[in-house]
Amino acid sequence: MNSIISWVGGKKALRDMIYQRLPKNYGRYIEVFGGGGWVLFGKRAERCMEVYNDFNANLANLFYCVKERTFSFLRELGFLPLNSRDEFSVIRKFIDKEEFTQGYLKEELELVQHGSML
């Protein structure tokens, strides 16, 4: 997985070299200079404690909100992310004022109701 942001001094270009230097087995992974989180988010998920840390408290809070308060975070942004070509096509049809099916409208209503409960 990639990070959601780029960050000055990011380790994206170095992360494969960093992975080669990680021990085969470890009980915890601590991202001391977290930044955009490219090393942490790009590595294979391990059954170990993982810690993201950065001097910039707003940046650390951003990743906390994305992980722990996803729907609230998206509501605050004012949009839902596009995760597939299908979702893009649905929005494109809406923009082009094409007709939606009753099933689609029902699903959208359920999504909105779920989001308002958070």
N, CA, C and O of each residue as an XYZ file, in Angstrom:
472
protein
N       0.848     -1.174      0.000
C       0.000      0.000      0.000
C       0.893      1.236      0.000
O       1.973      1.237      0.591
N       0.440      2.257     -0.652
C       1.179      3.510     -0.673
C       0.597      4.478      0.348
O      -0.495      4.267      0.875
N       1.331      5.521      0.610
C       0.869      6.562      1.519
C      -0.195      7.411      0.834
O      -0.295      7.429     -0.393
N      -0.980      8.105      1.632
C      -1.999      8.994      1.081
C      -1.429     10.350      0.719
O      -2.093     11.137      0.044
N      -0.190     10.644      1.163
C       0.415     11.947      0.890
C       1.889     11.793      0.547
O       2.523     10.791      0.877
N       2.412     12.803     -0.116
C       3.861     12.911     -0.299
C       4.370     13.851      0.779
O       3.621     14.696      1.270
N       5.624     13.714      1.149
C       6.170     14.548      2.209
C       7.604     14.895      1.878
O       8.337     14.071      1.333
N       8.006     16.106      2.204
C       9.373     16.547      1.959
C      10.338     15.593      2.655
O      10.164     15.284      3.834
N      11.342     15.130      1.939
C      12.310     14.201      2.513
C      11.780     12.782      2.597
O      12.332     11.955      3.322
N      10.719     12.494      1.864
C      10.091     11.174      1.913
C      11.048     10.060      1.506
O      12.004     10.271      0.759
N      10.757      8.869      2.022
C      11.619      7.715      1.779
C      11.054      6.761      0.727
O      11.460      5.601      0.662
N      10.138      7.234     -0.081
C       9.522      6.363     -1.089
C      10.576      5.736     -1.992
O      10.537      4.532     -2.243
N      11.501      6.526     -2.474
C      12.522      6.023     -3.397
C      13.507      5.078     -2.706
O      14.151      4.266     -3.370
N      13.628      5.177     -1.378
C      14.590      4.363     -0.634
C      13.972      3.141      0.025
O      14.694      2.306      0.570
N      12.652      3.019     -0.015
C      12.028      2.008      0.824
C      12.420      0.577      0.476
O      12.518     -0.250      1.383
N      12.648      0.246     -0.787
C      13.082     -1.120     -1.108
C      14.439     -1.426     -0.485
O      14.658     -2.534      0.006
N      15.348     -0.460     -0.501
C      16.653     -0.661      0.134
C      16.503     -0.784      1.655
O      17.221     -1.554      2.293
N      15.581     -0.033      2.222
C      15.332     -0.116      3.667
C      14.775     -1.490      4.014
O      15.191     -2.085      5.008
N      13.841     -2.007      3.217
C      13.259     -3.326      3.485
C      14.323     -4.414      3.469
O      14.258     -5.355      4.261
N      15.303     -4.297      2.575
C      16.369     -5.299      2.490
C      17.202     -5.322      3.765
O      17.814     -6.341      4.086
N      17.232     -4.224      4.484
C      18.050     -4.125      5.691
C      17.282     -4.450      6.975
O      17.870     -4.493      8.055
N      15.992     -4.674      6.860
C      15.207     -5.034      8.044
C      15.536     -6.468      8.449
O      15.784     -7.308      7.583
N      15.543     -6.761      9.742
C      15.774     -8.145     10.165
C      14.628     -9.049      9.690
O      13.518     -8.580      9.440
N      14.910    -10.333      9.571
C      13.886    -11.278      9.110
C      12.709    -11.339     10.088
O      11.553    -11.388      9.668
N      12.999    -11.337     11.362
C      11.956    -11.401     12.390
C      12.136    -10.257     13.376
O      13.250     -9.964     13.811
N      11.035     -9.621     13.719
C      11.090     -8.556     14.709
C       9.729     -8.448     15.391
O       8.700     -8.793     14.808
N       9.738     -7.968     16.626
C       8.515     -7.888     17.415
C       7.834     -6.537     17.358
O       6.667     -6.402     17.727
N       8.572     -5.530     16.890
C       7.973     -4.196     16.759
C       8.685     -3.427     15.662
O       9.879     -3.601     15.417
N       7.905     -2.567     15.007
C       8.447     -1.694     13.975
C       8.072     -0.274     14.365
O       6.892      0.042     14.521
N       9.075      0.582     14.523
C       8.830      1.963     14.930
C       9.319      2.881     13.820
O      10.506      2.917     13.495
N       8.381      3.617     13.250
C       8.698      4.596     12.211
C       9.024      5.894     12.936
O       8.126      6.675     13.250
N      10.310      6.126     13.202
C      10.739      7.249     14.036
C      10.518      8.588     13.347
O      10.003      9.521     13.964
N      10.895      8.694     12.093
C      10.685      9.911     11.315
C       9.614      9.593     10.277
O       9.921      9.401      9.100
N       8.364      9.539     10.713
C       7.263      9.017      9.913
C       7.026      9.712      8.600
O       6.877      9.052      7.572
N       6.987     11.039      8.607
C       6.704     11.772      7.375
C       5.459     11.251      6.697
O       4.417     11.106      7.336
N       5.555     10.966      5.406
C       4.428     10.453      4.645
C       4.107      8.999      4.934
O       3.089      8.493      4.463
N       4.950      8.315      5.696
C       4.690      6.933      6.068
C       4.957      5.921      4.973
O       4.435      4.807      5.022
N       5.759      6.286      3.986
C       5.971      5.414      2.836
C       6.583      4.068      3.212
O       6.217      3.048      2.628
N       7.495      4.041      4.164
C       8.110      2.769      4.549
C       7.106      1.923      5.328
O       6.936      0.738      5.040
N       6.454      2.517      6.296
C       5.482      1.787      7.120
C       4.348      1.225      6.272
O       4.031      0.040      6.375
N       3.736      2.051      5.442
C       2.568      1.616      4.681
C       2.926      0.714      3.508
O       2.079     -0.042      3.033
N       4.154      0.779      3.039
C       4.552     -0.035      1.903
C       5.024     -1.421      2.272
O       5.041     -2.314      1.425
N       5.411     -1.622      3.528
C       5.934     -2.935      3.917
C       4.801     -3.927      4.129
O       3.656     -3.546      4.375
N       5.134     -5.181      4.031
C       4.159     -6.241      4.246
C       3.650     -6.164      5.685
O       4.425     -5.922      6.610
N       2.373     -6.365      5.865
C       1.798     -6.325      7.217
C       2.384     -7.460      8.050
O       2.413     -8.611      7.615
N       2.839     -7.132      9.225
C       3.443     -8.108     10.134
C       2.568     -8.242     11.371
O       1.789     -7.348     11.702
N       2.709     -9.355     12.032
C       2.029     -9.517     13.320
C       2.980     -9.011     14.402
O       3.581     -9.781     15.151
N       3.086     -7.711     14.448
C       3.956     -7.098     15.436
C       3.391     -5.719     15.765
O       2.488     -5.227     15.088
N       3.924     -5.117     16.792
C       3.514     -3.768     17.133
C       4.125     -2.809     16.113
O       5.324     -2.872     15.838
N       3.300     -1.922     15.551
C       3.782     -0.919     14.611
C       3.474      0.460     15.178
O       2.353      0.730     15.609
N       4.479      1.327     15.171
C       4.336      2.668     15.723
C       4.705      3.686     14.653
O       5.774      3.611     14.047
N       3.800      4.639     14.430
C       4.092      5.762     13.540
C       4.406      6.952     14.440
O       3.648      7.242     15.366
N       5.515      7.643     14.178
C       5.905      8.796     14.977
C       6.444      9.880     14.055
O       7.137      9.596     13.079
N       6.116     11.121     14.378
C       6.692     12.244     13.661
C       6.629     13.451     14.586
O       5.721     13.560     15.410
N       7.584     14.348     14.451
C       7.617     15.563     15.265
C       6.395     16.434     14.996
O       5.919     17.132     15.890
N       5.894     16.396     13.777
C       4.740     17.188     13.381
C       3.467     16.511     13.909
O       3.007     15.520     13.343
N       2.907     17.049     14.988
C       1.727     16.450     15.616
C       0.519     16.449     14.682
O      -0.294     15.527     14.740
N       0.383     17.452     13.829
C      -0.738     17.485     12.891
C      -0.653     16.331     11.893
O      -1.672     15.746     11.525
N       0.540     16.015     11.468
C       0.737     14.907     10.542
C       0.409     13.575     11.219
O      -0.275     12.731     10.640
N       0.894     13.394     12.430
C       0.583     12.173     13.175
C      -0.924     12.065     13.402
O      -1.490     10.977     13.299
N      -1.571     13.177     13.706
C      -3.017     13.184     13.912
C      -3.754     12.834     12.618
O      -4.772     12.143     12.659
N      -3.258     13.299     11.479
C      -3.870     12.972     10.197
C      -3.943     11.462     10.010
O      -4.999     10.928      9.671
N      -2.826     10.770     10.230
C      -2.815      9.322     10.042
C      -3.693      8.622     11.078
O      -4.320      7.608     10.773
N      -3.742      9.153     12.292
C      -4.640      8.584     13.300
C      -6.094      8.698     12.836
O      -6.855      7.735     12.927
N      -6.472      9.865     12.345
C      -7.852     10.083     11.889
C      -8.192      9.196     10.700
O      -9.295      8.654     10.628
N      -7.263      9.042      9.775
C      -7.506      8.188      8.609
C      -7.726      6.743      9.054
O      -8.592      6.052      8.518
N      -6.950      6.290     10.027
C      -7.060      4.900     10.478
C      -8.248      4.681     11.409
O      -9.009      3.732     11.221
N      -8.417      5.538     12.405
C      -9.385      5.287     13.467
C     -10.726      5.989     13.285
O     -11.727      5.552     13.853
N     -10.766      7.057     12.514
C     -12.005      7.838     12.338
C     -12.266      8.077     10.855
O     -12.513      9.206     10.431
N     -12.209      7.009     10.080
C     -12.249      7.120      8.623
C     -13.485      7.847      8.115
O     -13.365      8.784      7.326
N     -14.680      7.430      8.556
C     -15.897      8.052      8.043
C     -16.003      9.516      8.473
O     -16.431     10.362      7.688
N     -15.620      9.815      9.699
C     -15.639     11.214     10.149
C     -14.653     12.049      9.338
O     -14.940     13.192      8.983
N     -13.503     11.475      9.051
C     -12.492     12.157      8.250
C     -13.028     12.454      6.851
O     -12.883     13.570      6.352
N     -13.643     11.463      6.222
C     -14.197     11.664      4.883
C     -15.340     12.663      4.894
O     -15.470     13.468      3.972
N     -16.162     12.621      5.922
C     -17.258     13.581      6.027
C     -16.698     14.996      6.160
O     -17.236     15.936      5.576
N     -15.630     15.146      6.918
C     -15.002     16.452      7.097
C     -14.433     16.962      5.775
O     -14.497     18.156      5.485
N     -13.876     16.052      4.978
C     -13.357     16.440      3.664
C     -14.476     16.814      2.707
O     -14.285     17.630      1.806
N     -15.635     16.220      2.903
C     -16.781     16.541      2.067
C     -16.936     15.673      0.837
O     -17.709     16.013     -0.059
N     -16.214     14.550      0.771
C     -16.384     13.638     -0.363
C     -15.920     12.247      0.033
O     -15.194     12.066      1.010
N     -16.353     11.280     -0.745
C     -15.868      9.914     -0.582
C     -14.853      9.646     -1.683
O     -15.030     10.121     -2.804
N     -13.808      8.906     -1.397
C     -12.785      8.655     -2.419
C     -13.295      7.702     -3.495
O     -14.177      6.879     -3.252
N     -12.731      7.830     -4.665
C     -13.038      6.898     -5.745
C     -12.094      5.712     -5.643
O     -10.875      5.871     -5.703
N     -12.661      4.528     -5.488
C     -11.833      3.337     -5.347
C     -11.864      2.420     -6.562
O     -11.128      1.434     -6.614
N     -12.699      2.731     -7.526
C     -12.777      1.834     -8.666
C     -13.269      2.575     -9.904
O     -13.785      3.691     -9.830
N     -13.094      1.926    -11.015
C     -13.591      2.450    -12.281
C     -15.116      2.523    -12.238
O     -15.704      3.446    -12.802
N     -15.766      1.555    -11.569
C     -17.228      1.559    -11.471
C     -17.735      2.807    -10.762
O     -18.694      3.432    -11.216
N     -17.096      3.177     -9.649
C     -17.516      4.372     -8.924
C     -17.314      5.621     -9.779
O     -18.147      6.527     -9.775
N     -16.208      5.660    -10.506
C     -15.968      6.780    -11.404
C     -17.072      6.863    -12.464
O     -17.567      7.948    -12.767
N     -17.452      5.709    -13.022
C     -18.492      5.677    -14.052
C     -19.831      6.175    -13.510
O     -20.560      6.880    -14.208
N     -20.155      5.812    -12.273
C     -21.408      6.263    -11.661
C     -21.412      7.781    -11.545
O     -22.402      8.430    -11.883
N     -20.313      8.345    -11.069
C     -20.239      9.800    -10.921
C     -20.264     10.468    -12.291
O     -20.881     11.520    -12.459
N     -19.605      9.872    -13.256
C     -19.623     10.412    -14.626
C     -21.050     10.451    -15.178
O     -21.448     11.429    -15.810
N     -21.817      9.385    -14.937
C     -23.216      9.352    -15.387
C     -24.025     10.455    -14.711
O     -24.870     11.093    -15.339
N     -23.756     10.671    -13.422
C     -24.455     11.729    -12.705
C     -24.138     13.084    -13.325
O     -25.034     13.898    -13.545
N     -22.870     13.320    -13.604
C     -22.451     14.591    -14.202
C     -23.090     14.769    -15.581
O     -23.513     15.866    -15.945
N     -23.151     13.686    -16.330
C     -23.751     13.737    -17.666
C     -25.278     13.699    -17.631
O     -25.930     13.696    -18.676
N     -25.847     13.670    -16.415
C     -27.296     13.658    -16.212
C     -27.981     12.443    -16.841
O     -29.094     12.538    -17.356
N     -27.289     11.298    -16.788
C     -27.912     10.061    -17.238
C     -28.776      9.509    -16.103
O     -28.603      9.875    -14.940
N     -29.695      8.635    -16.454
C     -30.641      8.111    -15.478
C     -29.991      7.054    -14.582
O     -29.181      6.250    -15.042
N     -30.359      7.069    -13.292
C     -29.896      6.060    -12.339
C     -30.987      5.023    -12.129
O     -32.169      5.308    -12.322
N     -30.586      3.813    -11.730
C     -31.555      2.771    -11.416
C     -32.057      2.947     -9.994
O     -31.410      3.610     -9.184
N     -33.215      2.354     -9.681
C     -33.759      2.406     -8.321
C     -32.798      1.742     -7.333
O     -32.635      2.210     -6.206
N     -32.160      0.642     -7.765
C     -31.199     -0.050     -6.895
C     -30.040      0.842     -6.496
O     -29.614      0.854     -5.341
N     -29.540      1.583     -7.461
C     -28.428      2.495     -7.172
C     -28.856      3.565     -6.181
O     -28.138      3.856     -5.224
N     -30.025      4.148     -6.409
C     -30.510      5.206     -5.517
C     -30.732      4.668     -4.105
O     -30.464      5.372     -3.131
N     -31.218      3.432     -3.979
C     -31.412      2.822     -2.657
C     -30.064      2.653     -1.945
O     -29.942      2.973     -0.763
N     -29.058      2.151     -2.661
C     -27.727      1.988     -2.073
C     -27.152      3.325     -1.616
O     -26.557      3.406     -0.542
N     -27.322      4.361     -2.412
C     -26.818      5.685     -2.045
C     -27.514      6.205     -0.796
O     -26.868      6.790      0.073
N     -28.815      6.002     -0.697
C     -29.568      6.435      0.479
C     -29.073      5.712      1.720
O     -28.927      6.330      2.775
N     -28.811      4.408      1.614
C     -28.284      3.647      2.751
C     -26.906      4.161      3.158
O     -26.607      4.247      4.348
N     -26.078      4.498      2.195
C     -24.744      5.030      2.490
C     -24.848      6.361      3.225
O     -24.134      6.588      4.201
N     -25.721      7.232      2.768
C     -25.900      8.533      3.411
C     -26.431      8.362      4.824
O     -25.983      9.052      5.739
N     -27.385      7.449      5.016
C     -27.922      7.220      6.344
C     -26.878      6.657      7.276
O     -26.826      7.041      8.445
N     -26.029      5.742      6.782
C     -24.952      5.193      7.582
C     -23.965      6.291      7.997
O     -23.521      6.338      9.144
N     -23.635      7.156      7.063
C     -22.691      8.248      7.342
C     -23.232      9.237      8.347
O     -22.461      9.803      9.123
N     -24.550      9.467      8.360
C     -25.110     10.440      9.300
C     -25.194      9.899     10.710
O     -25.408     10.663     11.651
N     -25.027      8.576     10.879
C     -25.049      7.979     12.215
C     -23.709      8.119     12.914
O     -23.633      7.956     14.132
N     -22.655      8.416     12.176
C     -21.315      8.483     12.779
C     -21.093      9.751     13.535
O     -20.017      9.954     14.097
